[in-house]
Amino acid sequence: MHKTRRIFIIILFFALIGLFAFGYYYTSQEGQEILGNKLIGFALAGGFFVLMPLFIYHRWKDKNIHDYMLTKENILKMKEFNDSKER
């Protein structure tokens, strides 16, 4: 499942890049500016609302959020680690 999700995200990324490129091409064509702007808008919206949440979910799925929070225990661990480096 991990590999298929990764492949899907990569394919979606390149599809959105292609959609953006086609949109940019159509904006340079006379009479096709509206279609080009729509394609660019769909590519950007897909990137922000579909690709980015999928990517964030994929990267954070098996992580423990408490390892990245500044709790009292983690601050003490950081101080101990820095003290051990100075010696």
PyMOL Python script that loads the backbone (N, CA, C, O; Angstrom):
from pymol import cmd

cmd.read_pdbstr("""\
ATOM      1  N   MET A   1       0.826  -1.198   0.000  1.00  0.00           N
ATOM      2  CA  MET A   1       0.000   0.000   0.000  1.00  0.00           C
ATOM      3  C   MET A   1       0.865   1.254   0.000  1.00  0.00           C
ATOM      4  O   MET A   1       0.536   2.250  -0.646  1.00  0.00           O
ATOM      5  N   HIS A   2       1.973   1.194   0.732  1.00  0.00           N
ATOM      6  CA  HIS A   2       2.864   2.342   0.819  1.00  0.00           C
ATOM      7  C   HIS A   2       3.427   2.706  -0.552  1.00  0.00           C
ATOM      8  O   HIS A   2       3.503   3.881  -0.912  1.00  0.00           O
ATOM      9  N   LYS A   3       3.817   1.690  -1.309  1.00  0.00           N
ATOM     10  CA  LYS A   3       4.414   1.933  -2.617  1.00  0.00           C
ATOM     11  C   LYS A   3       3.374   2.428  -3.628  1.00  0.00           C
ATOM     12  O   LYS A   3       3.679   3.293  -4.449  1.00  0.00           O
ATOM     13  N   THR A   4       2.158   1.894  -3.577  1.00  0.00           N
ATOM     14  CA  THR A   4       1.127   2.340  -4.513  1.00  0.00           C
ATOM     15  C   THR A   4       0.717   3.779  -4.227  1.00  0.00           C
ATOM     16  O   THR A   4       0.435   4.543  -5.150  1.00  0.00           O
ATOM     17  N   ARG A   5       0.682   4.151  -2.943  1.00  0.00           N
ATOM     18  CA  ARG A   5       0.342   5.539  -2.595  1.00  0.00           C
ATOM     19  C   ARG A   5       1.427   6.484  -3.105  1.00  0.00           C
ATOM     20  O   ARG A   5       1.137   7.573  -3.600  1.00  0.00           O
ATOM     21  N   ARG A   6       2.677   6.053  -2.976  1.00  0.00           N
ATOM     22  CA  ARG A   6       3.792   6.875  -3.444  1.00  0.00           C
ATOM     23  C   ARG A   6       3.748   7.040  -4.965  1.00  0.00           C
ATOM     24  O   ARG A   6       3.936   8.141  -5.484  1.00  0.00           O
ATOM     25  N   ILE A   7       3.501   5.952  -5.662  1.00  0.00           N
ATOM     26  CA  ILE A   7       3.422   6.007  -7.126  1.00  0.00           C
ATOM     27  C   ILE A   7       2.254   6.880  -7.561  1.00  0.00           C
ATOM     28  O   ILE A   7       2.383   7.656  -8.508  1.00  0.00           O
ATOM     29  N   PHE A   8       1.112   6.764  -6.883  1.00  0.00           N
ATOM     30  CA  PHE A   8      -0.046   7.593  -7.204  1.00  0.00           C
ATOM     31  C   PHE A   8       0.272   9.075  -7.016  1.00  0.00           C
ATOM     32  O   PHE A   8      -0.118   9.898  -7.844  1.00  0.00           O
ATOM     33  N   ILE A   9       0.969   9.421  -5.952  1.00  0.00           N
ATOM     34  CA  ILE A   9       1.324  10.822  -5.707  1.00  0.00           C
ATOM     35  C   ILE A   9       2.270  11.331  -6.788  1.00  0.00           C
ATOM     36  O   ILE A   9       2.133  12.467  -7.242  1.00  0.00           O
ATOM     37  N   ILE A  10       3.220  10.514  -7.201  1.00  0.00           N
ATOM     38  CA  ILE A  10       4.153  10.924  -8.253  1.00  0.00           C
ATOM     39  C   ILE A  10       3.425  11.119  -9.581  1.00  0.00           C
ATOM     40  O   ILE A  10       3.668  12.099 -10.284  1.00  0.00           O
ATOM     41  N   ILE A  11       2.535  10.190  -9.926  1.00  0.00           N
ATOM     42  CA  ILE A  11       1.773  10.315 -11.179  1.00  0.00           C
ATOM     43  C   ILE A  11       0.882  11.549 -11.137  1.00  0.00           C
ATOM     44  O   ILE A  11       0.790  12.280 -12.123  1.00  0.00           O
ATOM     45  N   LEU A  12       0.230  11.784 -10.010  1.00  0.00           N
ATOM     46  CA  LEU A  12      -0.622  12.964  -9.870  1.00  0.00           C
ATOM     47  C   LEU A  12       0.194  14.245  -9.992  1.00  0.00           C
ATOM     48  O   LEU A  12      -0.265  15.212 -10.601  1.00  0.00           O
ATOM     49  N   PHE A  13       1.394  14.266  -9.422  1.00  0.00           N
ATOM     50  CA  PHE A  13       2.265  15.434  -9.517  1.00  0.00           C
ATOM     51  C   PHE A  13       2.589  15.747 -10.975  1.00  0.00           C
ATOM     52  O   PHE A  13       2.458  16.891 -11.411  1.00  0.00           O
ATOM     53  N   PHE A  14       3.012  14.729 -11.729  1.00  0.00           N
ATOM     54  CA  PHE A  14       3.368  14.964 -13.127  1.00  0.00           C
ATOM     55  C   PHE A  14       2.138  15.301 -13.975  1.00  0.00           C
ATOM     56  O   PHE A  14       2.240  16.069 -14.931  1.00  0.00           O
ATOM     57  N   ALA A  15       0.990  14.739 -13.635  1.00  0.00           N
ATOM     58  CA  ALA A  15      -0.236  15.085 -14.358  1.00  0.00           C
ATOM     59  C   ALA A  15      -0.596  16.555 -14.133  1.00  0.00           C
ATOM     60  O   ALA A  15      -1.010  17.246 -15.064  1.00  0.00           O
ATOM     61  N   LEU A  16      -0.437  17.023 -12.904  1.00  0.00           N
ATOM     62  CA  LEU A  16      -0.727  18.428 -12.625  1.00  0.00           C
ATOM     63  C   LEU A  16       0.285  19.354 -13.285  1.00  0.00           C
ATOM     64  O   LEU A  16      -0.074  20.439 -13.741  1.00  0.00           O
ATOM     65  N   ILE A  17       1.541  18.937 -13.340  1.00  0.00           N
ATOM     66  CA  ILE A  17       2.556  19.725 -14.053  1.00  0.00           C
ATOM     67  C   ILE A  17       2.204  19.788 -15.545  1.00  0.00           C
ATOM     68  O   ILE A  17       2.313  20.844 -16.168  1.00  0.00           O
ATOM     69  N   GLY A  18       1.787  18.661 -16.106  1.00  0.00           N
ATOM     70  CA  GLY A  18       1.374  18.643 -17.509  1.00  0.00           C
ATOM     71  C   GLY A  18       0.165  19.517 -17.767  1.00  0.00           C
ATOM     72  O   GLY A  18       0.115  20.225 -18.772  1.00  0.00           O
ATOM     73  N   LEU A  19      -0.811  19.478 -16.872  1.00  0.00           N
ATOM     74  CA  LEU A  19      -1.998  20.314 -16.997  1.00  0.00           C
ATOM     75  C   LEU A  19      -1.617  21.789 -16.936  1.00  0.00           C
ATOM     76  O   LEU A  19      -2.146  22.607 -17.689  1.00  0.00           O
ATOM     77  N   PHE A  20      -0.706  22.119 -16.045  1.00  0.00           N
ATOM     78  CA  PHE A  20      -0.221  23.497 -15.940  1.00  0.00           C
ATOM     79  C   PHE A  20       0.484  23.915 -17.229  1.00  0.00           C
ATOM     80  O   PHE A  20       0.285  25.029 -17.712  1.00  0.00           O
ATOM     81  N   ALA A  21       1.301  23.030 -17.783  1.00  0.00           N
ATOM     82  CA  ALA A  21       2.025  23.345 -19.020  1.00  0.00           C
ATOM     83  C   ALA A  21       1.066  23.530 -20.194  1.00  0.00           C
ATOM     84  O   ALA A  21       1.241  24.448 -20.994  1.00  0.00           O
ATOM     85  N   PHE A  22       0.049  22.662 -20.305  1.00  0.00           N
ATOM     86  CA  PHE A  22      -0.947  22.831 -21.368  1.00  0.00           C
ATOM     87  C   PHE A  22      -1.701  24.140 -21.196  1.00  0.00           C
ATOM     88  O   PHE A  22      -1.986  24.833 -22.173  1.00  0.00           O
ATOM     89  N   GLY A  23      -2.022  24.475 -19.964  1.00  0.00           N
ATOM     90  CA  GLY A  23      -2.695  25.747 -19.703  1.00  0.00           C
ATOM     91  C   GLY A  23      -1.850  26.929 -20.118  1.00  0.00           C
ATOM     92  O   GLY A  23      -2.353  27.883 -20.712  1.00  0.00           O
ATOM     93  N   TYR A  24      -0.572  26.871 -19.807  1.00  0.00           N
ATOM     94  CA  TYR A  24       0.332  27.947 -20.202  1.00  0.00           C
ATOM     95  C   TYR A  24       0.444  28.027 -21.721  1.00  0.00           C
ATOM     96  O   TYR A  24       0.506  29.121 -22.283  1.00  0.00           O
ATOM     97  N   TYR A  25       0.469  26.875 -22.385  1.00  0.00           N
ATOM     98  CA  TYR A  25       0.516  26.852 -23.846  1.00  0.00           C
ATOM     99  C   TYR A  25      -0.743  27.482 -24.440  1.00  0.00           C
ATOM    100  O   TYR A  25      -0.663  28.281 -25.373  1.00  0.00           O
ATOM    101  N   TYR A  26      -1.897  27.120 -23.896  1.00  0.00           N
ATOM    102  CA  TYR A  26      -3.149  27.656 -24.433  1.00  0.00           C
ATOM    103  C   TYR A  26      -3.303  29.146 -24.175  1.00  0.00           C
ATOM    104  O   TYR A  26      -3.975  29.829 -24.947  1.00  0.00           O
ATOM    105  N   THR A  27      -2.704  29.669 -23.114  1.00  0.00           N
ATOM    106  CA  THR A  27      -2.796  31.120 -22.889  1.00  0.00           C
ATOM    107  C   THR A  27      -2.005  31.886 -23.943  1.00  0.00           C
ATOM    108  O   THR A  27      -2.303  33.050 -24.207  1.00  0.00           O
ATOM    109  N   SER A  28      -1.009  31.259 -24.546  1.00  0.00           N
ATOM    110  CA  SER A  28      -0.241  31.933 -25.590  1.00  0.00           C
ATOM    111  C   SER A  28      -0.935  31.858 -26.951  1.00  0.00           C
ATOM    112  O   SER A  28      -0.554  32.580 -27.872  1.00  0.00           O
ATOM    113  N   GLN A  29      -1.945  31.000 -27.093  1.00  0.00           N
ATOM    114  CA  GLN A  29      -2.688  30.875 -28.346  1.00  0.00           C
ATOM    115  C   GLN A  29      -3.807  31.914 -28.390  1.00  0.00           C
ATOM    116  O   GLN A  29      -4.490  32.146 -27.393  1.00  0.00           O
ATOM    117  N   GLU A  30      -3.981  32.517 -29.523  1.00  0.00           N
ATOM    118  CA  GLU A  30      -5.008  33.543 -29.656  1.00  0.00           C
ATOM    119  C   GLU A  30      -6.397  32.905 -29.637  1.00  0.00           C
ATOM    120  O   GLU A  30      -6.657  31.958 -30.379  1.00  0.00           O
ATOM    121  N   GLY A  31      -7.266  33.412 -28.811  1.00  0.00           N
ATOM    122  CA  GLY A  31      -8.625  32.903 -28.692  1.00  0.00           C
ATOM    123  C   GLY A  31      -8.772  31.766 -27.691  1.00  0.00           C
ATOM    124  O   GLY A  31      -9.885  31.292 -27.467  1.00  0.00           O
ATOM    125  N   GLN A  32      -7.693  31.323 -27.092  1.00  0.00           N
ATOM    126  CA  GLN A  32      -7.735  30.210 -26.144  1.00  0.00           C
ATOM    127  C   GLN A  32      -7.315  30.626 -24.733  1.00  0.00           C
ATOM    128  O   GLN A  32      -7.018  29.773 -23.897  1.00  0.00           O
ATOM    129  N   GLU A  33      -7.289  31.936 -24.467  1.00  0.00           N
ATOM    130  CA  GLU A  33      -6.798  32.417 -23.172  1.00  0.00           C
ATOM    131  C   GLU A  33      -7.670  31.932 -22.010  1.00  0.00           C
ATOM    132  O   GLU A  33      -7.157  31.595 -20.943  1.00  0.00           O
ATOM    133  N   ILE A  34      -8.973  31.900 -22.221  1.00  0.00           N
ATOM    134  CA  ILE A  34      -9.880  31.494 -21.141  1.00  0.00           C
ATOM    135  C   ILE A  34      -9.657  30.019 -20.791  1.00  0.00           C
ATOM    136  O   ILE A  34      -9.581  29.664 -19.614  1.00  0.00           O
ATOM    137  N   LEU A  35      -9.553  29.170 -21.802  1.00  0.00           N
ATOM    138  CA  LEU A  35      -9.290  27.756 -21.551  1.00  0.00           C
ATOM    139  C   LEU A  35      -7.948  27.563 -20.849  1.00  0.00           C
ATOM    140  O   LEU A  35      -7.835  26.766 -19.918  1.00  0.00           O
ATOM    141  N   GLY A  36      -6.940  28.297 -21.300  1.00  0.00           N
ATOM    142  CA  GLY A  36      -5.629  28.198 -20.677  1.00  0.00           C
ATOM    143  C   GLY A  36      -5.653  28.609 -19.217  1.00  0.00           C
ATOM    144  O   GLY A  36      -5.045  27.951 -18.373  1.00  0.00           O
ATOM    145  N   ASN A  37      -6.357  29.701 -18.914  1.00  0.00           N
ATOM    146  CA  ASN A  37      -6.457  30.144 -17.519  1.00  0.00           C
ATOM    147  C   ASN A  37      -7.224  29.142 -16.662  1.00  0.00           C
ATOM    148  O   ASN A  37      -6.895  28.943 -15.493  1.00  0.00           O
ATOM    149  N   LYS A  38      -8.236  28.515 -17.233  1.00  0.00           N
ATOM    150  CA  LYS A  38      -8.976  27.488 -16.489  1.00  0.00           C
ATOM    151  C   LYS A  38      -8.086  26.279 -16.191  1.00  0.00           C
ATOM    152  O   LYS A  38      -8.118  25.740 -15.085  1.00  0.00           O
ATOM    153  N   LEU A  39      -7.297  25.856 -17.173  1.00  0.00           N
ATOM    154  CA  LEU A  39      -6.409  24.710 -16.964  1.00  0.00           C
ATOM    155  C   LEU A  39      -5.355  25.017 -15.901  1.00  0.00           C
ATOM    156  O   LEU A  39      -5.055  24.172 -15.058  1.00  0.00           O
ATOM    157  N   ILE A  40      -4.800  26.213 -15.943  1.00  0.00           N
ATOM    158  CA  ILE A  40      -3.825  26.605 -14.926  1.00  0.00           C
ATOM    159  C   ILE A  40      -4.488  26.632 -13.555  1.00  0.00           C
ATOM    160  O   ILE A  40      -3.902  26.176 -12.573  1.00  0.00           O
ATOM    161  N   GLY A  41      -5.706  27.164 -13.483  1.00  0.00           N
ATOM    162  CA  GLY A  41      -6.434  27.213 -12.211  1.00  0.00           C
ATOM    163  C   GLY A  41      -6.742  25.824 -11.674  1.00  0.00           C
ATOM    164  O   GLY A  41      -6.600  25.580 -10.476  1.00  0.00           O
ATOM    165  N   PHE A  42      -7.163  24.911 -12.544  1.00  0.00           N
ATOM    166  CA  PHE A  42      -7.437  23.537 -12.100  1.00  0.00           C
ATOM    167  C   PHE A  42      -6.157  22.854 -11.616  1.00  0.00           C
ATOM    168  O   PHE A  42      -6.179  22.106 -10.639  1.00  0.00           O
ATOM    169  N   ALA A  43      -5.044  23.114 -12.302  1.00  0.00           N
ATOM    170  CA  ALA A  43      -3.775  22.513 -11.888  1.00  0.00           C
ATOM    171  C   ALA A  43      -3.349  23.033 -10.512  1.00  0.00           C
ATOM    172  O   ALA A  43      -2.912  22.257  -9.662  1.00  0.00           O
ATOM    173  N   LEU A  44      -3.475  24.326 -10.298  1.00  0.00           N
ATOM    174  CA  LEU A  44      -3.100  24.881  -8.996  1.00  0.00           C
ATOM    175  C   LEU A  44      -4.045  24.417  -7.892  1.00  0.00           C
ATOM    176  O   LEU A  44      -3.597  24.079  -6.797  1.00  0.00           O
ATOM    177  N   ALA A  45      -5.334  24.399  -8.169  1.00  0.00           N
ATOM    178  CA  ALA A  45      -6.299  23.932  -7.160  1.00  0.00           C
ATOM    179  C   ALA A  45      -6.078  22.454  -6.848  1.00  0.00           C
ATOM    180  O   ALA A  45      -6.160  22.048  -5.689  1.00  0.00           O
ATOM    181  N   GLY A  46      -5.802  21.656  -7.861  1.00  0.00           N
ATOM    182  CA  GLY A  46      -5.515  20.241  -7.631  1.00  0.00           C
ATOM    183  C   GLY A  46      -4.258  20.052  -6.811  1.00  0.00           C
ATOM    184  O   GLY A  46      -4.181  19.152  -5.974  1.00  0.00           O
ATOM    185  N   GLY A  47      -3.274  20.901  -7.053  1.00  0.00           N
ATOM    186  CA  GLY A  47      -2.045  20.814  -6.278  1.00  0.00           C
ATOM    187  C   GLY A  47      -2.251  21.167  -4.815  1.00  0.00           C
ATOM    188  O   GLY A  47      -1.711  20.509  -3.926  1.00  0.00           O
ATOM    189  N   PHE A  48      -3.042  22.214  -4.570  1.00  0.00           N
ATOM    190  CA  PHE A  48      -3.248  22.653  -3.193  1.00  0.00           C
ATOM    191  C   PHE A  48      -4.252  21.796  -2.436  1.00  0.00           C
ATOM    192  O   PHE A  48      -4.049  21.497  -1.259  1.00  0.00           O
ATOM    193  N   PHE A  49      -5.324  21.401  -3.095  1.00  0.00           N
ATOM    194  CA  PHE A  49      -6.411  20.729  -2.379  1.00  0.00           C
ATOM    195  C   PHE A  49      -6.387  19.199  -2.481  1.00  0.00           C
ATOM    196  O   PHE A  49      -7.067  18.524  -1.708  1.00  0.00           O
ATOM    197  N   VAL A  50      -5.628  18.651  -3.406  1.00  0.00           N
ATOM    198  CA  VAL A  50      -5.575  17.193  -3.554  1.00  0.00           C
ATOM    199  C   VAL A  50      -4.158  16.672  -3.306  1.00  0.00           C
ATOM    200  O   VAL A  50      -3.947  15.821  -2.442  1.00  0.00           O
ATOM    201  N   LEU A  51      -3.197  17.183  -4.062  1.00  0.00           N
ATOM    202  CA  LEU A  51      -1.838  16.657  -3.976  1.00  0.00           C
ATOM    203  C   LEU A  51      -1.191  16.938  -2.623  1.00  0.00           C
ATOM    204  O   LEU A  51      -0.615  16.034  -2.018  1.00  0.00           O
ATOM    205  N   MET A  52      -1.278  18.166  -2.144  1.00  0.00           N
ATOM    206  CA  MET A  52      -0.607  18.500  -0.891  1.00  0.00           C
ATOM    207  C   MET A  52      -1.167  17.724   0.311  1.00  0.00           C
ATOM    208  O   MET A  52      -0.372  17.219   1.104  1.00  0.00           O
ATOM    209  N   PRO A  53      -2.490  17.602   0.489  1.00  0.00           N
ATOM    210  CA  PRO A  53      -2.971  16.780   1.602  1.00  0.00           C
ATOM    211  C   PRO A  53      -2.577  15.305   1.484  1.00  0.00           C
ATOM    212  O   PRO A  53      -2.264  14.668   2.491  1.00  0.00           O
ATOM    213  N   LEU A  54      -2.589  14.759   0.267  1.00  0.00           N
ATOM    214  CA  LEU A  54      -2.156  13.371   0.089  1.00  0.00           C
ATOM    215  C   LEU A  54      -0.685  13.208   0.447  1.00  0.00           C
ATOM    216  O   LEU A  54      -0.298  12.232   1.090  1.00  0.00           O
ATOM    217  N   PHE A  55       0.125  14.163   0.029  1.00  0.00           N
ATOM    218  CA  PHE A  55       1.548  14.101   0.335  1.00  0.00           C
ATOM    219  C   PHE A  55       1.790  14.209   1.840  1.00  0.00           C
ATOM    220  O   PHE A  55       2.599  13.460   2.388  1.00  0.00           O
ATOM    221  N   ILE A  56       1.106  15.120   2.505  1.00  0.00           N
ATOM    222  CA  ILE A  56       1.278  15.281   3.952  1.00  0.00           C
ATOM    223  C   ILE A  56       0.824  14.025   4.685  1.00  0.00           C
ATOM    224  O   ILE A  56       1.496  13.575   5.613  1.00  0.00           O
ATOM    225  N   TYR A  57      -0.298  13.462   4.285  1.00  0.00           N
ATOM    226  CA  TYR A  57      -0.774  12.215   4.895  1.00  0.00           C
ATOM    227  C   TYR A  57       0.246  11.099   4.696  1.00  0.00           C
ATOM    228  O   TYR A  57       0.543  10.346   5.623  1.00  0.00           O
ATOM    229  N   HIS A  58       0.778  11.001   3.484  1.00  0.00           N
ATOM    230  CA  HIS A  58       1.751   9.953   3.164  1.00  0.00           C
ATOM    231  C   HIS A  58       3.008  10.087   4.029  1.00  0.00           C
ATOM    232  O   HIS A  58       3.538   9.081   4.500  1.00  0.00           O
ATOM    233  N   ARG A  59       3.487  11.304   4.241  1.00  0.00           N
ATOM    234  CA  ARG A  59       4.716  11.506   4.996  1.00  0.00           C
ATOM    235  C   ARG A  59       4.524  11.355   6.504  1.00  0.00           C
ATOM    236  O   ARG A  59       5.462  10.960   7.197  1.00  0.00           O
ATOM    237  N   TRP A  60       3.333  11.659   7.030  1.00  0.00           N
ATOM    238  CA  TRP A  60       3.115  11.665   8.469  1.00  0.00           C
ATOM    239  C   TRP A  60       2.334  10.458   8.965  1.00  0.00           C
ATOM    240  O   TRP A  60       2.042  10.389  10.159  1.00  0.00           O
ATOM    241  N   LYS A  61       1.983   9.515   8.118  1.00  0.00           N
ATOM    242  CA  LYS A  61       1.092   8.426   8.500  1.00  0.00           C
ATOM    243  C   LYS A  61       1.589   7.624   9.697  1.00  0.00           C
ATOM    244  O   LYS A  61       0.816   7.390  10.626  1.00  0.00           O
ATOM    245  N   ASP A  62       2.825   7.204   9.709  1.00  0.00           N
ATOM    246  CA  ASP A  62       3.332   6.335  10.771  1.00  0.00           C
ATOM    247  C   ASP A  62       4.193   7.073  11.788  1.00  0.00           C
ATOM    248  O   ASP A  62       4.948   6.446  12.531  1.00  0.00           O
ATOM    249  N   LYS A  63       4.088   8.386  11.827  1.00  0.00           N
ATOM    250  CA  LYS A  63       4.895   9.170  12.762  1.00  0.00           C
ATOM    251  C   LYS A  63       4.106   9.424  14.045  1.00  0.00           C
ATOM    252  O   LYS A  63       2.876   9.474  14.037  1.00  0.00           O
ATOM    253  N   ASN A  64       4.833   9.583  15.133  1.00  0.00           N
ATOM    254  CA  ASN A  64       4.223   9.916  16.409  1.00  0.00           C
ATOM    255  C   ASN A  64       4.342  11.421  16.610  1.00  0.00           C
ATOM    256  O   ASN A  64       5.451  11.951  16.676  1.00  0.00           O
ATOM    257  N   ILE A  65       3.225  12.105  16.705  1.00  0.00           N
ATOM    258  CA  ILE A  65       3.215  13.558  16.794  1.00  0.00           C
ATOM    259  C   ILE A  65       3.874  14.047  18.084  1.00  0.00           C
ATOM    260  O   ILE A  65       4.393  15.162  18.128  1.00  0.00           O
ATOM    261  N   HIS A  66       3.857  13.226  19.127  1.00  0.00           N
ATOM    262  CA  HIS A  66       4.419  13.641  20.410  1.00  0.00           C
ATOM    263  C   HIS A  66       5.943  13.725  20.370  1.00  0.00           C
ATOM    264  O   HIS A  66       6.545  14.379  21.222  1.00  0.00           O
ATOM    265  N   ASP A  67       6.569  13.078  19.400  1.00  0.00           N
ATOM    266  CA  ASP A  67       8.020  13.193  19.255  1.00  0.00           C
ATOM    267  C   ASP A  67       8.438  14.582  18.778  1.00  0.00           C
ATOM    268  O   ASP A  67       9.589  14.980  18.961  1.00  0.00           O
ATOM    269  N   TYR A  68       7.515  15.319  18.171  1.00  0.00           N
ATOM    270  CA  TYR A  68       7.830  16.623  17.603  1.00  0.00           C
ATOM    271  C   TYR A  68       7.273  17.778  18.426  1.00  0.00           C
ATOM    272  O   TYR A  68       7.438  18.937  18.045  1.00  0.00           O
ATOM    273  N   MET A  69       6.627  17.490  19.530  1.00  0.00           N
ATOM    274  CA  MET A  69       6.054  18.531  20.380  1.00  0.00           C
ATOM    275  C   MET A  69       7.051  18.914  21.468  1.00  0.00           C
ATOM    276  O   MET A  69       7.841  18.082  21.913  1.00  0.00           O
ATOM    277  N   LEU A  70       7.013  20.172  21.893  1.00  0.00           N
ATOM    278  CA  LEU A  70       7.887  20.635  22.961  1.00  0.00           C
ATOM    279  C   LEU A  70       7.224  20.389  24.304  1.00  0.00           C
ATOM    280  O   LEU A  70       6.604  21.280  24.885  1.00  0.00           O
ATOM    281  N   THR A  71       7.367  19.177  24.779  1.00  0.00           N
ATOM    282  CA  THR A  71       6.873  18.838  26.108  1.00  0.00           C
ATOM    283  C   THR A  71       8.045  18.945  27.084  1.00  0.00           C
ATOM    284  O   THR A  71       9.199  19.084  26.678  1.00  0.00           O
ATOM    285  N   LYS A  72       7.734  18.880  28.348  1.00  0.00           N
ATOM    286  CA  LYS A  72       8.781  18.985  29.366  1.00  0.00           C
ATOM    287  C   LYS A  72       9.805  17.856  29.222  1.00  0.00           C
ATOM    288  O   LYS A  72      11.006  18.075  29.382  1.00  0.00           O
ATOM    289  N   GLU A  73       9.326  16.664  28.922  1.00  0.00           N
ATOM    290  CA  GLU A  73      10.225  15.524  28.746  1.00  0.00           C
ATOM    291  C   GLU A  73      11.162  15.723  27.561  1.00  0.00           C
ATOM    292  O   GLU A  73      12.354  15.430  27.654  1.00  0.00           O
ATOM    293  N   ASN A  74      10.627  16.219  26.447  1.00  0.00           N
ATOM    294  CA  ASN A  74      11.453  16.419  25.257  1.00  0.00           C
ATOM    295  C   ASN A  74      12.469  17.538  25.465  1.00  0.00           C
ATOM    296  O   ASN A  74      13.588  17.456  24.958  1.00  0.00           O
ATOM    297  N   ILE A  75      12.097  18.573  26.199  1.00  0.00           N
ATOM    298  CA  ILE A  75      13.048  19.641  26.490  1.00  0.00           C
ATOM    299  C   ILE A  75      14.195  19.106  27.351  1.00  0.00           C
ATOM    300  O   ILE A  75      15.354  19.457  27.130  1.00  0.00           O
ATOM    301  N   LEU A  76      13.874  18.262  28.328  1.00  0.00           N
ATOM    302  CA  LEU A  76      14.929  17.663  29.145  1.00  0.00           C
ATOM    303  C   LEU A  76      15.836  16.756  28.312  1.00  0.00           C
ATOM    304  O   LEU A  76      17.050  16.741  28.514  1.00  0.00           O
ATOM    305  N   LYS A  77      15.257  16.004  27.382  1.00  0.00           N
ATOM    306  CA  LYS A  77      16.062  15.158  26.500  1.00  0.00           C
ATOM    307  C   LYS A  77      17.009  16.000  25.648  1.00  0.00           C
ATOM    308  O   LYS A  77      18.169  15.635  25.455  1.00  0.00           O
ATOM    309  N   MET A  78      16.506  17.138  25.137  1.00  0.00           N
ATOM    310  CA  MET A  78      17.358  18.010  24.326  1.00  0.00           C
ATOM    311  C   MET A  78      18.496  18.597  25.161  1.00  0.00           C
ATOM    312  O   MET A  78      19.633  18.678  24.694  1.00  0.00           O
ATOM    313  N   LYS A  79      18.194  19.006  26.391  1.00  0.00           N
ATOM    314  CA  LYS A  79      19.236  19.550  27.259  1.00  0.00           C
ATOM    315  C   LYS A  79      20.294  18.492  27.572  1.00  0.00           C
ATOM    316  O   LYS A  79      21.489  18.785  27.554  1.00  0.00           O
ATOM    317  N   GLU A  80      19.861  17.272  27.857  1.00  0.00           N
ATOM    318  CA  GLU A  80      20.801  16.188  28.125  1.00  0.00           C
ATOM    319  C   GLU A  80      21.660  15.893  26.897  1.00  0.00           C
ATOM    320  O   GLU A  80      22.861  15.652  27.021  1.00  0.00           O
ATOM    321  N   PHE A  81      21.058  15.911  25.733  1.00  0.00           N
ATOM    322  CA  PHE A  81      21.799  15.651  24.503  1.00  0.00           C
ATOM    323  C   PHE A  81      22.836  16.748  24.259  1.00  0.00           C
ATOM    324  O   PHE A  81      23.976  16.450  23.902  1.00  0.00           O
ATOM    325  N   ASN A  82      22.452  18.011  24.448  1.00  0.00           N
ATOM    326  CA  ASN A  82      23.387  19.117  24.246  1.00  0.00           C
ATOM    327  C   ASN A  82      24.513  19.096  25.279  1.00  0.00           C
ATOM    328  O   ASN A  82      25.657  19.423  24.964  1.00  0.00           O
ATOM    329  N   ASP A  83      24.186  18.711  26.508  1.00  0.00           N
ATOM    330  CA  ASP A  83      25.212  18.607  27.544  1.00  0.00           C
ATOM    331  C   ASP A  83      26.210  17.502  27.227  1.00  0.00           C
ATOM    332  O   ASP A  83      27.407  17.647  27.476  1.00  0.00           O
ATOM    333  N   SER A  84      25.717  16.403  26.679  1.00  0.00           N
ATOM    334  CA  SER A  84      26.623  15.296  26.340  1.00  0.00           C
ATOM    335  C   SER A  84      27.523  15.659  25.153  1.00  0.00           C
ATOM    336  O   SER A  84      28.640  15.150  25.058  1.00  0.00           O
ATOM    337  N   LYS A  85      27.063  16.520  24.255  1.00  0.00           N
ATOM    338  CA  LYS A  85      27.886  16.944  23.128  1.00  0.00           C
ATOM    339  C   LYS A  85      29.007  17.880  23.571  1.00  0.00           C
ATOM    340  O   LYS A  85      30.089  17.875  22.984  1.00  0.00           O
ATOM    341  N   GLU A  86      28.753  18.677  24.594  1.00  0.00           N
ATOM    342  CA  GLU A  86      29.752  19.645  25.040  1.00  0.00           C
ATOM    343  C   GLU A  86      30.912  18.984  25.770  1.00  0.00           C
ATOM    344  O   GLU A  86      31.996  19.564  25.827  1.00  0.00           O
ATOM    345  N   ARG A  87      30.731  17.832  26.312  1.00  0.00           N
ATOM    346  CA  ARG A  87      31.794  17.152  27.072  1.00  0.00           C
ATOM    347  C   ARG A  87      32.788  16.502  26.204  1.00  0.00           C
ATOM    348  O   ARG A  87      33.737  15.893  26.700  1.00  0.00           O
TER     349      ARG A  87
END
""", "prot")
cmd.dss("prot")
cmd.show_as("cartoon", "prot")
cmd.util.cbc("prot")
cmd.orient("prot")
